[in-house]
């Protein structure tokens, strides 16, 4: 009887120890699950940060190279965080398997204990009270096992949700990697195109030989450099509105000049560097062989002045051109050559424009005689085409540069 009593006490102690060990084991498991949940939340937070960073990278195309480097670093961090989450999830799964085995072993031990208690029931009448206590402890253990099983189900559900979230995070990381690769490809293509354009410009520069073409190229480069240093206060919308006003003014002027000259040639054009060229045929401004501007010519220049209101910051260069025929003897006292005639016509046009309200510091007058013909002179019609006034509107960037140079001189 003493041996049986000792055996019962030992069994009770073992059950209590098993219950205590189970409590500590699950407490440790809950702590590890909390750490796993924190790690998952950090991974989700990192993924959201990456998504926000990608959105900002799309909006800053000019800074795409630097943003791509930052995205790549953040992507590496996200991948490392995902790898850590995978390891922690795998460890949690292993712990769950261990928990299942421990629960199975505990149930087996309980089942064996129940069988042993039932077999010895007839011989352990004096230990009946202890067996009842053991039954109560067994019931308590079963209740705890039930709670542990419920906790295990919740843990498995949380692990499934974490796995699904991890899959979404990986998909987002893959999309981010694709967009990063696309950004790198576009940046490389832009560099290649820039290199090709530079090579093409170098080839064109080598082919250009005339002084006029070299001057135009230098002016284009200067305008480009000045445009790159444009003040940040001038927005894209303002530039577009300004260009629209300029185009509208030039279209109206083209129509009005066609009506005056009865010619269907292009009288208003725009060069690649932004310079606008306005051609005024001789007969709608001047009398033949004279620099005097009559009433029709003044009306024409008033139309021009109205169009120039859309170009408030441009430098205005008025250039006179003649045909190749020499000045008649009657006019040689006043205009010894076509140089004097073309320069006088340009100066007369500038004076009329000044009267209409164009600031004199914005204008310049130049005469080119017959050195820059539009067409080869073969008859009266071609000579008439070469007799003209050209008004060049240089962009404001070049205007500022010219005024700066004039001031320094």
SULGI-V962142 format. One record per helix or strand of 3 or more residues. SS is the DSSP state (H for helix, E for strand). FROM is the first residue (numbers start at 1). TO is the last residue. If there is no record, write none. Layout:
# SULGI-V962142
ss=SS from=FROM to=TO
ss=SS from=FROM to=TO
This chain:
# SULGI-V962142
ss=H from=2 to=59
ss=H from=61 to=119
ss=H from=128 to=207
ss=H from=211 to=228
ss=H from=236 to=261
ss=E from=268 to=270
ss=E from=276 to=281
ss=H from=282 to=284
ss=H from=295 to=308
ss=E from=315 to=321
ss=H from=338 to=355
ss=H from=360 to=362
ss=E from=363 to=367
ss=H from=380 to=386
ss=E from=388 to=394
ss=H from=396 to=408
